[in-house]
Amino acid sequence: MSIVKLNNRAVKDATTVGSFSGLGNLVFISRSTASSSSSLSITSGLTSTYKEYIFVFNNIHPSAAAAFTFNVSIDSGSNYNVAKTTTFFMTQHPENDSETSLSYDTDKDLAQGTGFQSLDLGSGTDNDNNLSGYLHLFDPSSTTFVKHFLSNTSCTHSQTYANHTHTAGYANTTSAVDAVQFKMSTGNIDSGTVDMYGVL
């Protein structure tokens, strides 16, 4: 097999670039703003218009050292108790550089559990502590398939760790998911926003 060489000048001297298609567009749908809120519930906008939704968490600050969690509903938010099977792993590094870690956390995953799924290990309550990240929810209006999701968050842990968390799994229902709720595992969300986007 021969080696293919690329002429960098062809890119450097290009005056036009062809159009791209099929990459998808983000469409802003709504913003939920916390102010000493027990939860943020999104009960509209999850329709068959989009096959993927992205929820972006911005500067979530808790009232107590607690994990940021979520659950979904199939009855317009009357109940948030859909069975989920999930996986959860994280990396940590403290400010004092005393250790580093990469680990799977069995305490944070669910095996057909109906409770709220943790999206991080737990943010601190210092004034500069917060959590940011995102959650992708795939084809929530499907009445054929289970609903897959994945999340990626970064937070300042209550013990002054930089904490990066990966969470994924599926809501085990073929009913349409029509509402999503975010809350802390204990206490309120003092401040922060959750933006919802649809992906065309």
N, C-alpha and C positions, 0 to 999 in steps of 0.2 A: 504494500500500500504506500503510495507516494505522499509526501508532506505537502499540504496546501499552504502557500504563503499569501498573506494579505498585504496589499499595498496601502500603507497608512495615508499616503498622500491623497488617495481617492476619498477618504473621509474628510481629511483636512481641507481639501479644496472644494468640497461639495457646496453647491449653492441652493439646492432644493432637496427636500426629504419627502419621500412618499408618505401617503396617509396611512394611519394605523386604524384598524377596525377590530371589533370583538374584544377590546380590553376592558369594557365596562365603564360605567359612570356612577359616581356617588351622587345621590340625591338627598339633600338634607330634608328630614321630615319633622323632627321636633327636638326641643331641649327641655329637660327636666332639671330644675334648680333646687338644691337642698338648702334648707335653713332650719336647723335643729329638727330635721324631719325623721320620723320613725322609719320611713321607707320612701322610695320613689317608684311609683307604679305607672307603667306605660300600657294603657288600655285601649289605645286607638292607633291606627296606622299600620298594623301588621296585617297586610292584605295579600292577595295573590298577585298584586302588581309586581312584586320583587321576589326573586328566588333566594336572595341573601340579604340579611340585615346586619349592620354593624353598629354596635353601641360603644361610644367612646367615653371613657371616664376621665374627667379633668379635675385634678386637685381635690379628691375626696378626703375630707378631714373628719375623723370620728370624734364623738364625745367621750368614748371609752376605748381603751386598747382592745380592738376587736377585728375580726375578719370581715371583709366585704363579701357579701353573698348574693346569690340570685336564685330565682325559681320561675317557673312558667305556669300558665293557666290555660285551660281549654274551655273555660266557662266565663269568659270576659272579665276575669279578675275576681270572681266570687270565691275561688279557692286557688291557692298556689301549692299544689301537692302532686304534681306529675312524677311518676317513677322515673328515676335516672340512673344510668350506669356511667361512671366517670373515672378519670385518672388525674393525678395531681403530683407534679414534681416541682422542685424549686432549687434555686441557688441562693447562697447567703455570703455576705462579707461584712464584718463589723468595722466601725470607724477606727478602732484601735489596731486593726490588722492582725488580730490574735489568731484568726482561723479563717478557713473558707470551707464551704460545703456544697455538695450537689447531692440531693436525696429525693427519693420517692416517699411521700407521706401517706401512709395507709389510713391515718386518722381523718384525712381530708377527702378521701374518695368515697363514692357511694356505689353500692351493689343493689340496684333496684330500690334505692331509698327514695322516699318522697319528700325529704327535708330540703332545706336550702343548701345549695352547693357553695362552698368557700371558693373564692377567687384569689385569695392571698393568705399569707400566714397570720397577718394582723398588723395594722398600722398603729403607730404611736399617737399620743395626744399632745405632744409638744407643739408649740405654735408653728414650727416649720415642718412638722410631719404631715405626710399626705400619701395618697395612692393615685396613680394614673395608669391607664391601659385601655384595653378594648375587649369586646366579646363579639364573635361572629355567630350568627344563628342562621342555619341553612333551611330554606324552603318551609317556613313554619306553617303555611296554609295548606300543605299537602295533606290529603286524606288517604294516602297510600303508604307513605314511608314514615319511619321514625325521624326525629328531628335532631340532627347533629349540631354540635356547637364546639367552639374552641375559644380560649381566652388567654391573654398574655397581660400580666400586670407587673408594675414596679412600685415598690412602696418603701417607706422608711419604717422599719419594724420598731416596735415599742422598746426594744433593747439596743437601739442605735445600729441596727444592721441595714445594709442595702439588701433588699429582698426581691428577687425576680421569680415569678411564678408562672407555670404553664398548666392550664387546666383544659381538659377536653372530655367529650363523652356524647351521650345522646339521651334525649327525653323519649322514653319508650311508649310512645302513643302514635297512633295513626289518625287521631283527631287533629283538627287544625289548632295550632297554638295561637291564641289571639290576645295574650297579655303577658307582660314580663314585669317582675318586681325585683328591685335591688334594695338591700338593707344591710346594716351591720349585724354581726352575730349577737351583739349585745349593745345597748345604748342607741343613740341617734347618729344620723349623718349631720354633723354641724354645718358643713358647707361643701360645695362642689357641684358639678353638673354632669349629667349623662345626656349625650347627644345621640340621636338615632338617625341612621342613614339607610336608604335602600340602595341596592346595587342593581343597575340596569344591565 
